[in-house]
Amino acid sequence: MNENTDVVVIGGGYAGVMAANRLTQRGDVTVTLINPRRSFVHRIRLHQLAGGTHDAVVDYREVLSEGVRLVVDTVTRIDAAGRGVELASGGRVGYDYLIYAVGSGSADPRVPGAAEFAYPIADLEEVQRLRPVLDSTPVTAAVTVVGAGPTGIETAAELAEAGRAVTLVCGRVLGPYLHPRGRRSVARRLAGLGVTVIDGPGASVTAVTADAVRLDDGRELPSTVTIWTAGFGVPDLAVRSGLSTDALGRLRTDETLTSVDDVRIVAAGDSAAPSDLPLRMSCQAAMPMGARAADTVLSRIAGEQPETLNQSFAAQCISLGRNDGIFQFAKRSDVAVWFNIDGRLGAKLKEIVCTGVIKHMADEAHKPGAYRLHRVSGGATRRQQLLQAAKRSEAPVPADQAA
């Protein structure tokens, strides 16, 4: 009779849920998912929660296998030597293998006044704190969104569509990932919604006050509500646990997503730094990485050599209110190309993606092993070139070259 293997997954986001569901393929594996919330946060809809068009949560019963034990708690420390995790409640859960999928959150803004006066919206509780502030603020009051990545763009569009006076401060460029053609499309839509876009030289925020945002060219923008979307950080659990991390705090792994410190620990999602060449923080990367992490654990249980990361990207999709959006196509190496689909069809494609993400997790819950997107070939060529270059120079490749 085979011995039972206990696998603990820390984090119930896109990567963690996918990994936990996939691990239930084997009847001799006990899977425990530890997450601080009782509901799954559909993070790519948080801007809709800010705008009042979606609650951005899904019952775990819809996306998590019945074979997974859900523990609602927070892990305070990983005891790698003792193969256990310590919980905020005072409990402890042992493991044979651990999947580290703690995700990401708001980064420390490091701009004077931002922590005191701006509202980050990287997680559910942050947006829930913002909602009553917006509800109690006149619709004509100035709202400033800082950060022009997908979260900033989507939030600015959502609020402007609701009739609010929104200014989007880009720092340097609107939608840095976008192809110039796609960027022009997004700019037109934002202009049509009445969003004031501030980009180019001098458009970096140097201070935030209770009623204004100051830029490095000396301008001061009136702002009754300031929303901060500039950058993401990761929890410091790995650092606190004495595990090897990159400068941001992501767990360092090899190409099988196995920790460089411990073969029993595997990472996935935003909190993983495979080969010091982390993937773009995104749902699009998190779910395939969750599947890959589970496959690595299952291979080790079976006494087989795990496969290496073979991540393939396709696009970046951004909603621009409820009736418009853009589907920015990309090379499989995650470099945007000239072709995009915008307008109402772009909005429909974004909605298909949002609903499709939930379906992928639900399908894996009901038929573990069904998910195959992490095996799509073609995205690894550029990555292998970068890894080989890093090996030759014996230095890590900067994250901004990972595309």
Disulfide bonds with the S-S distance in Angstrom:
none
